[in-house]
Amino acid sequence: MSQGPRSGLVAVSAALLAMSRHLEVRDVLKTIVASARELLDAQYAALGVPDDHGGFAQFVVDGVSDEQWKAIGPLPRQHGILAAMLHETGPERLADVRKDPRFEGWPDAHPELSDFLGLPIRDGDEVIGALFLANKQRPARGRPEDGEPADGRSTDGRAADCAPRDGCGFTREDEELLSILAQHAAIALTNARLYERSRELTIVEERSRLAHELHDAVSQKLFSLRLTAQAAAALVDRDPARAKGELQQVAALAAEATDELRAAVVELRPAALDEDGLVATLRTQTQVLDRAHTARVTFTAHKFRALPAAQEEAVLRVAQEALHNALRHSGAAHVDVTVGRHGCGAVLRVTDDGSGFEPQTVRQAGRHLGLVSMRDRASGVGGTLTVESAPGKGTTIELEVPGG
């Protein structure tokens, strides 16, 4: 955006290429909004994805700072102009959105909007989003466009459409460009949704496969262990020597079962990790958890570079265990996952603002919260695990792994 507005096929091509580079839904939404704002040189741009409850499941903005967005408050509901964009069949171009009879105001912290251009994003007959632009920064000057009345009405007779004049810069050419962008945005957004669903299906398939592996590998050992333990119990009084031998066999069977259980879990490397790498896999999983839980789950990667397979899997498994603990046991409102470069290796941090705990007390009580498993995974790849927590202070799990 720092290079100023671009026009024509070059700008449209750049916007479409930018959209095609991303597979995650949130990334696609951000790219669509940023591309539309730059392409049409608007001060503000937004894209809303409707939910089934009269609001927006996702709402992405460009041109508004993080501080402004937080001050604005919760995601908007579907009313006024926003609702109209989800039911109209074509673009809506207004000289001043505040004068439209459907305008219902906005929160105090909301930026002031004037001229407005919006349209629905459709996948066939389904409206999957609505794209909005406001405050054209370089209004066109001079006569009205060919075929457009000078009174500000479009050729289809809609009142309050804006002709290019001072204070209202969106033109019919802008409508056409935005319509082209919206058609390709529908394709990009649909593809991203399909990609995420395929990743979620992969997780489900892995769980089913894991259950099958565990059943086949461990069930026979557990059955033998049970019979041997029963035999030992029967021999304790009348033949202590044989009972001791049976108990030794119980210990051996338990060790074998533990080894096979560990192998079934550790050797099952997630397909998404092989295909997409650690950063993309973590991002997808945190997004899924963010949608599934009331807590806000965020993910950030800082200058991360690929690691050997064993290290990446260890990082992923520790992150999954730490996320499970935070979301199921801590009562956290926000869980943050970060991964970044650390020397030749990497560092993972999972931080929550939940109830926290006293690590020493947890160990003494025989409760582990997965800490033993996480430490085993860390040491298995030459890494170190650090746990920082206290009652009422939240928890931070940090894993450092070498690069190999």
N, C-alpha and C positions, 0 to 999 in steps of 0.2 A: 504494500500500500504506500510505502514511502516514495515509490517511483512515479506516483501520480496516475491519473486515469489513462486507460488505453481503450481503443475503440476498434470496431470491425472484427474481421475473422481472426486476427491474431489474438485479440483479447478473449474472444469466445473460446478459441482453441486452447489457450492457456488455462482458462477456468475449467474446461472439460477434462483436460489432462490432470489438473490438480485433484479433481474429484475421483478420477480413476485410480489414483495412487493409494487410496485408503480402503480398508476392508472393515474396520470397526465402525459401528453406526455413529457413535459420538464424533469420531474424527470426520466422517463423511458430512455430518450436519454442520460442523464448524467450517469445513472447507466450502460447502455450498454457500453459507452465509457470507463468509469473507470474500468469496469470488463474486457474488452478486453485488456486494457493497462496493468493491473496487471497480467492477465492470461498469456500473451505472453511476459511480461517483456520488453515492449517498452518504450522509453523515451517520445514519443508523441502519442496521439491517437485523432481521430476526427470522427465525424459522421455528414453528411450533408443530409438534407431532401430537395429535389428539389421543386421549385415552378413551375409555368407555364410560366415564363417569362425569362428563361435563367439564373436564379440564384438559390440561396438556400433560402427557407422560414425559415429554422432553421439550425444552424451550431454550434455544441457543441464540445468543445475541452477539453482535459485533459493533464496535463503536462505543460501547459502554464499559467503563472500568469495573474491575472486580468489586471495588468499594461501593460504586453506584448500584451495582446489581444486588449486592447484599442489602443495601438500604431500601431498595424497591420492595423486597419482601418475597412472599411465596409465589410460585408459578401462577400465571394468570389463568382465570377461568375462560371458558368459551362464551363470550358475550360481545355485544356491539360489533365493531368492525372485525374483530378476531373471529367471531362466530360466522359472520358473513363470508369470510374467505374460505371457510370449510364447507360452504354450501353453494357458492357461486360457481359458474362454469368457466368464467374467463377472468381477465385482469380487472382490478378496481383501481382507478386513477383519480385522486381527489386533489383539488386545489388547496383545501385546508381541512384536515381530518376533524378538527375541533368543531367545524360548522356542519358536519354531517349529522342528520337526525339520529343515526344509530350510535353516535359517540356517547360514551357513558363515563368519561373521565378516566383518570389514572392516579396511582399513588403519588404522594407529595414528592418523593424522591425521583420520580420518573422524569426523564428529560422531556423538554417541550418539543412536540412534533407539529409540523405544519403540513406541507405537501406530502402526499402518500401514494405509494404504488404497492399493490399486493395481488397475489393470485394463489389458487390452490395448486398443490402438487398431487398429481393423480397417477395411480397405477390401475389402468383400465377405468372401471367405474368407481373405484374406491379412492377416496381422498386420504392420502397418507401423510399430508403435511400442508402447511400454509406458509408462504414466503412473503415477508413484508420489507419494504424499504421506506425511509422517511428522510425528508430534508435534503433535497438535491443540492449539492454544494456549488455547482456551476450552472445555474439556470440558463436555459437558452434565451436568446434575445431576438427581437425582430418580429416578423409577421407570424401568424398561426401557420401550422403545417398544412400542406396540401390536403384537401378533403376534410379538414377539421374546422368546425365553426369557430368564429372569433368570440362567441359568448361563453366559451368554456365547456360546451357540451360535446360529447363524442358523437360520432356518426350513428351510433346505435341509440342515441337519445337519452343516455343516462345523465341526470343532472349532477352538477358539482364536479364533473371531470375537468381536469385542468388543461388548458391550452398553454403553450410555452410563453410565459410572460413573467415579469418581475415577481419573485416570491413563489413561483411554481415552475420547477424545471423539468419534471418528468414528461417525456414526450412519447409519441406513438412508437418511435424507434426503440425507446426504452422498454415499452411493453413487449415488443417483438423479441428483443434480446432476452428479457426476463423469461418469456414463454419458452424460448429455446433452452435456456439454462434449466428451467423447471422440468422440461421433458427429460433431459439427461440426468437431472437430480433424482427423478423418480426411478430411473434405472439404477443409478449408483446406490440409492437408499435401499431399494429392493434387494440388490445383490449383497449389500452389507448385512441386511437382516437374515438373508439365507445363510450367509457365512457364519453368523453368530449362532443360528439355530443348529447348523451342522456341528459346530464346536460343542454345543450343549449336548447334542445327541452322542457325540464321541465320548463325553464324560459319562453319560448313562451307559453306553456300551462297555466302557472300561469297568464300571461298577459291576455290571452283569458278568463280565469275563472274570473279574476278581473273585466274585462269589463262587463261580464254578471252579476256579483254580483252588480256592481254599477248601471247598468241599471235597474235591478229589484227592488233594494232597495231604489233608490233615485228618479227615474223618476216620479213616482206617486206623491211624495211629492213636487217636483218642479212644476209639473202641477197644483196641488192645490194651491201652493204658488202664481203662476202667476195669477190664477183666483181671488184669494182673494185680491191681490194687485190691479187688475183692478177694483174690486168692491169698494175698498177703494178710489181709484181715482175718481170714479163716485159719491161717497157720500160726498166728502170733502166740497163742497159748500152748498148742500141742507140739509145734516144731519151730521154735524161734530161729534156728539156723536157716531153714528154708524160707521162713518169712522175711528174713534179712535179705536173702537173695532175690526174692520177688520184689522187695522195695527198691533194691538196686536197679532191677529191670524197669520199675516204674520211673525212676529218675532218668534212665537212659532213653525210654520212650518219650518222656516229657521233653528232653533235650532235642530229640529228633523232630518232634512235632513243632517245637519252637523254631528250629532251623528251617523247616519246610515252610512254615508260616511266614517267616522273614523273607525267604527267597521268593515266595509267591507275590509278596508286596513290593519288595525292592526291585525285582527284575522286571516288573510290569511298568515299563517306561511309557508315559503318556504319549499317545500318537501326536497330539497337538504340539508337544515339545519338540518332537523330531521334525514336524512340518514347519512350524512357525517360529521356533526359538523361544527362549525363556521370557523375554520382555513381552512379546505378543501374547503368550500363554497366560502370564500373570495378569496382563491387562484385561484379557477376556474373562478370566475367572473372577477378578475383583468386580468387573461390571455386572456379571451374573449375580454375585453375592449382594451387590449394591441394590439391585432390583428385588432380590428375594427377602431382604431384611429391612427392618425399620432404621437400623444404624446406617450412617453414611460411610461408604467404603470407597477410598480413593487410592490411586496408584500413580507413581511418578518414577521415571527412569532417568538417571543422570549419567551421561557419557558412558553407558554400559557397553561392553564389547563381549562377544560370544566366548563361552567357557567350554572346556571339555564336557562330554556328555554326563559323566558321573557328577561333576560339580553342579551343572545346571539342574540335574534331577534332585540333588540334595537341597539346593536353594528352593526349588519349587515345593518339595515335600515339607520343609520347615515352614515355609510361608503358609501352606495349606493348614498345617497343624496349629500354627499361631493364630490364623484367622478363625479356625474352628473354635479355639478357646475363647477368643475375644468376643465372637458373636453369640456363642452359646452360654458362656459362664460369667462374663464381666459386666453385662448390662451397659456396654459402651454406647455412646451416641455417635462416635466417629472412630473409625479404624483407618489408619493410613499405612500403606505399604510403599516403601521406596527401595529401589535397587540401583546401585551405582558402581563405578569403577573404584577399586582400592588397590593401588599398586598394579601388579600384574593380574590380580584376581578381582574379587567383587565383594561388596558388603550389602546385606539385606537387613532392613529394619521394618518391623511390624509394631506400630505404636497404637495404643488405644487409650481412651479417656475414661475407662470403666472403673470398677470398684477396686481393682488391684488386689494384691495378696502379699503375704510374707513368705518368701521362698523357703526360708529355713523351717518355718512351721509346717508348710506343705510337705516338705520332705520327711519331717519327723512323724507326721500323721499318716504316712504311707500313701499319700496322694501325690500324683506326679504331673497331672494336667498335660501329659504328652512330653514333658521336659526330658525324660530319659530317652525317648525315641528321637527327639530333636538333637540331643547331645550325641547320640550314637551316629546319627546321619552326619553331623558336623565332623566328628573325629574320623569317620570312615573316609572322608575326602581330605583329611589334613586341615580341617577348619576349626574354628573356635566359636562357641555359642555363649552369649552373655545375656543374662536375664536381669532386668531392673524393674522392681515393682515394690509397692508398699500399699497398705490399706488406704483406700480413698485417693490414691495418687496415679492410678492407671498402671499400664505395663508396657515395657519396651523389650522386644526380643530382637537381638542383633546377632547375625551370623556373618562371619568373615571366612571366605574360602580362597585358597590360592588359585592361580591361573593354570597351573599344570604345564 
